[in-house]
Amino acid sequence: MRRYGVPEPYEKLKELTRGRHVNKESIQRFIEGLELPKEAKDNLLKLTPHSYVGTAAELARDVDAAVELINGTRTSNPGK
């Protein structure tokens, strides 16, 4: 939503989720009601918890590297 200049995107999502049961249908209605280009909505509607990992893998590698550096088991940062 930020990418497309939707005002207060986090607040809109909080309004949807705080103290409420969230399911596939409620998320779909939320996405369909957003003022976004059709392509963006279509991409969001295709996401599932299993298909979206964002930068999780990269962040996990960074944590592993930091732990190894702290523990003294790594002296460089290969692969970066």
Buried (B, 14 or more C-beta within 10 A) or exposed (E): BEEEEEEEBEEBBEEBEEEEEEEEEEBEEBBEEBEBEEEBBEEBEEEEEEEEEEEEEEEEEEEEBEEEEEEEEBEEEEEE
